[in-house]
Amino acid sequence: MPARHKIIPDIEHVRFGAYMRSVRESVGVSQRELAKLLNLPQSYVSKIERGERQLQALELIEICRLLKVLPSEVLRSYLLTPGEQTYETNERVE
């Protein structure tokens, strides 16, 4: 079996991961709670937030649905705030 290499995240993945952490925290959900909602281990959420795991579009949509935030708002806010790693919005999905 080939040796596993640790993926070194690039700065954009680290920044987006930190941003997604702020999204999760802004709605008061812990990593453990989100992992449970996703039916995945907490390490999955942790790796996203550290930039070690790249999110696919459908994964982002599912995380936003579970956090009751609009994916379009998350992405818009992320793209319009270069260098920022925090998320704030009043818009929530019901």
N, C-alpha and C positions, 0 to 999 in steps of 0.2 A: 504494500500500500504506500503511495507517495506521501511524503511529509506534508503536513498542513502548514501553510504559511499564513501568518496573521496579516490581514488586510490593513494597510496603513491608509487611513481616510485622508482625503484631500480637504483643504480648508473649507470648501463650499459644503461638503457633506457634514463636517463638524458644525459649521454655522447653522445649517438647516436642522440638524439634530438638536442643537441647543434651542433653536426657535420652536421646534415641535415640543420640546420639554416645556417651554413657556406656555404653549397652547394648552397642554394637558394641565399644567398647574393653574392656569387662569380659570379653569372650570372646576378646580378642586378635586381632581382625580389623581390618585397615586399611581405609580408604575405598576404596582401589584394589582390594583383594581382594573387598570386598562388591560393588563395581560390576561386577567381572568375573563373580562368581557370578550377579548379576542380568542380565548381558549388556547393561549400560547404561553410559554414560560416567560417569566419576568425578564430574563436575559434578552429576549427578543426586543422588548421595549427599550431596555437599557442600551443595547447595541445601536438602535436607531438614534437615540438621544446623544450618544457619543460619536455618531457619524461613522460607525463601523459597519452599518448595514444600510444599503441604499433602498429607499422605498420605491415600489412600483406604484403607478397611478391608482390602480384598484385598491392597493393596501392603504394609500393615503385617504382615499374616499371612505373606506371602511372605518379607519381610525377617526376621521372627522365625524362620520355618522354616529359612532359610539360616544364621542365627546359632545355631540349636538352642536357642532359648529359647521358653517358652510365651507366646503373645500375651496370654493372660489374666493371667499373672504380671506382664508388662511394664506392662499397663494398671492392674492393681491397685496395683502399687508406685508408679506415677506418680500415681495419684489419691489415694493415702494419704500421700504425702509432699509436701504443697504447699510450693512454694518450693525444693524440692530439685531438683538437676539431675544426680543420680548414681543409678546402678542397681546394686544388689547382690542377688544371690540364689544359692542353692545348687542351685536347680532347673534342670535342663537336659533337653532333649528328646533322646532317644536315637534 
